[in-house]
Amino acid sequence: SAASDVYKRQDYSSGYVHANWGAVREAALQSCYNPLHRLHRIPGYGLPILPNVNDDCREFMNKILILVDKAYPGFKNRISKPLKLSEQQDSPKDEVISK
């Protein structure tokens, strides 16, 4: 099904969207290595920046829109990737949502 792979990754992404402790700990904190501090967490410095999830969000939304199209035939709108700034200057304005 079009939505099955969305649900496989839902727990992981849901933690980040709702700022669950595990996601906050992984993204923003690092361990304190002082043995008297019992490995508590401190704000992280120099941690890697998390990857951009725009492409994943667009893919998931388009899969949902495919399901909407099955329920309501003729609903062909999809979310396309926006043009880069250099491409926008050379071409007319395109809609982000396309048919």
N, C-alpha and C positions, 0 to 999 in steps of 0.2 A: 504494500500500500504506500501511497505517496507520503503519508504522515508517519509511517513506522520508524523511519530513521530519525525523524524529529524527536520522537519520544525517547529514543535511545540516548540522546545527548541532553535531554531536558533537565535532568537532575543537576548535572554539572553547571549548565548555564543559568539555571534557576537560582543556584546559590549566589552567583555573582549579581544577578539582577536584584535579588532581595537582600544583598549584603549579609548573607549568613556568615557566621564566625569562621568557618573553614575557608571561604573565599577571601575574606578580609585578611586572615592570617597568611594565606598563600601570596596574596597580591601586595600587601603593604607592610608586613612585619618580618623581622628576622630574629633568630634566636640570640639570646645573650649567653655568651660562653663562660661567664664567671660562674665557677662551680657553686659558690655560695648563693647564687641567685636562682638556682634550680631550673635553668634553661627557660626562664620566662621570656616573653616576646617584647621586643622594642621596635620603634619605627625603623623601617628599612631604608638604608641609603645605598644607592648604586644598584638596586635590584633591577632586573630586566623589565622593560615596559611590556605590558601584555599586548598581544597582537590585536589588530583591528578586526572586529567581528561584523563589519558592515556586509561583506559578501555572504557570510553565513545567514545573517538576518534576512537579506534579500532572497536567498535560496529558500529559506523556511517559509517566508511570506508567499512566495510564488507557488510553493507546494500547497499551501492552504488555499490560495486562489484557484488552483487546479481542482481541489475538492469542491469549492464553491461553484465552479463551472459545471462540475458533474451534477450537483444538486439543482443548479439553475442554469441550464444550457444557454449559451450565448454570452456568458460572462467571460470575456476574453482578456480583460485588463491584467497586465502583469507589471511588476516593478523592474525597470531596467537600470543598468549602471549609469550614473550621471557622466556626462562628458568631462574630460579633463579641461582645465582652464584654457590651455592652448587650443584645444579643439573647439571650445565654445566661441572663441573669437573669430574662427574661420567659417563657422557654419551657423545657420539660423537656430534660434532657441528650440530645443527639443524638450518634450515633456518627459519627466522622470517616469511617470506611469504611462505605459504604452499599451496598445491593443494588438 
